[in-house]
Amino acid sequence: MEHLTLHEGCRVKLDDWDPDDTGKDFDKNSALTELDTLHQQMADLQEVFYASGKYALLIVLQAMDAGGKDGTVSHVMRGLNPAGCAVTPFKVPSAEELSHDFLWRIHKAVPARGQIGIFNRSHYEDVLVVRVMQLAPEKIWRARFEQINSFEKNLAQNNVIILKFFLHISHTEQTERLRARLEDPTKNWKITPSDLEMRTKWSDYQKAYEEVLECCTTEYAPWTIVPANKKWYRNLVVAAKIVKTLKSLDLHFPPPAPGLEKIRIE
Ligand code: ADP
C-alpha cells in the first residue's frame, strides 16, 4: 500500500487514482481479519506511545461530502484507548475563529506528546471550501499553501508525527451515499441542502484537492490517497498506515523510577 502515500514534488491527477481499488492482497473477509490484528497492534503501540511521551500523532482526514470521514474515525480508531486520543471536527469557523488567523483554531487542537489527535476536516478547508466557494480572494488562499507547510514543519520539528489521508470516492459512489442519506430517516441528519450545492461543484473540488495534494505533500507531512469506495479497504489502508508509522518510531517504556527496585509489596 506504500504507493498510496505521495512524495514531495509529485503531480496528481485524481482521475488516475481508482477509488474502487482494493489492492491485490486482500478480499473483504481477509481484510476484516487483518483489521482485527491491526487494532490489537495499535492498542499495544498506543500504550508505549503514551508511556514514552516523546511524540504526538496527528491524523488529518479530508474527503468530499459522504467520503467516509466519520466511518473511518469509528472503525479505524476502535483500536485506540480513548484516554489517549481526541477527535476534533472542524466546522464553519465561528466569529471568534474568523477574527484570528486561520491556523489559530487548528494549533489549539494539535495533540500533546503521548496523545493521538484526529482532525475530521482541518486547516485544509481553508484552501478547499474557501477556494471553491470563493470565500476569500485567490491571493489569500494561495499564500496558505506555504503557510500550511511552514506550520506543519514546525509541528514535525517539535515531534508531532503528521499523517494526512484523502478519502477518495467516485462521483457515482457519492450519489449513492447521498441518496441513502436522503431516503433513510435515520440518516437524514447527515445531509443538508448545502451538501447538495457542494455536489454541483464536484470538479472544482477535485481540482482544488489535486493542488492541495501536490503543494502540501512534504517529507514530514505526506498525504495518502485512500481508495474509499469500498469501506473495508479504506479502513484497512488507514489502519495499516497508522500501525506502520507507530512501529517505525523508536518507542520505549520509560525506565523505572529510581529506587523502585528496592520496593516490595507484601
Ligand atoms: P461534516 O460534513 O464534516 O460531517 P458538517 O456537515 O457540519 O460536518 O459540515 C461542516 C462544514 O463546515 C463543511 O461544509 C465544511 O466545508 C465547512 N467548513 C469547515 N471548515 C471551514 C472553513 N475554514 N471555512 C468555511 N467552511 C468550513
Residues whose N, C-alpha, C, O or C-beta is under 5 A from the ligand:
A	BS01	ADP	F90 K91 V92 P93 S122 E125 D126 V129
